[in-house]
């Protein structure tokens, strides 16, 4: 019985550990992939210009969002002034974001 259970566990593990791409990336990894500064990627997360989630203190960006950035060559357009946090307003003033 134990041998059957162990065998089944190995089968399940081998099915689960495929060569799928990484599911989530850190801002540093995304910056390297899309050839941008890590601070820019963090700003995009803070301004909600890209999808990301917090896991404790870590910020994680899903694989599909990284693919979207690569496909659009990071063309996100001007930031929405209402979504720019106060800490970034000097970096992205509202006058620049009006098109």
N, C-alpha and C positions, 0 to 999 in steps of 0.2 A: 504494500500500500504506500509506504513512504517513497519507494523508488518511483512509483507511478506519479505521485504528487510532485516530486522533484523534476521528473521528466516533463510534466505539464507546465511547471513553472518556467523551465528553460525555454520551452516552446513559446510561451507567452512573452517572455523577455526578448527573445529573438524577433518576434513579430513587432514588438514595441520599439526596439532600438534599430530603426531603419536609417538609411542615409538621408532622411528628410533634412531640409535646411533648418537652421536654428530658428526657434519660434519667437524669441525676443532678444533684443539687443540693447546694450547700454548706449548712452549718448556718445561716448568715446568711439565705440565700434561703428555707430552710424556715421559719425563725422569722417572716419577713415573711409568708409564705403562710398559716401557721396562727395568726398573731397571738399569738406567744409570744416570750419573751425568748430571745436567741441562747444564753445560758448554760444555759437549760433544755433546749434542743435538744441542746447538747453533753453535758449530764448524761445525757440519754436515751441518747445514743450510748455513753457510757462505761459505763452500767449495762446496756447491751444490751437496752433497752426498745424500741428501734427498730432496724431493719436499717441498717447503714452499713458502709462499707469505707474503708480508708486507702489513699491513693495518694501515697506519699511522706509529706509532712507534712500533706497535705490530707485532710479527712474528706469523703466523698461519700455522699449518701443517695439511694437509687434512687427513681425516679418512682412506682412502685407503693406504696412506703412513705409517700410524701407524700400520695398519694390515700387510703390507709388512715387517715392522721391526719385528713385533711379529713372523711372519711366518719364517723369516730367522734368528731369534735369534740375530739380529743386526749384522750379518756377512756382512759387507760392503766391505771387502777387503781393500788393502792399498789405500790411497788417490792419486788422479791424481795430480802430482806436478804442472801442469799448472793451476789447479783450487784452489790451496792453496793460500789464500790472504797473502800479505806481513806481516800482523799482526800476522799470525799463523805459519809462516815458521820456527820459532825457536822451536815451539811445534811439528811440523810435517816436519822435514827436508827431502829433496829429497832423501838422501841416504837410509832412512828407507822405502820409498815408492817404490823403485825399487825391483821387485821380481824376 
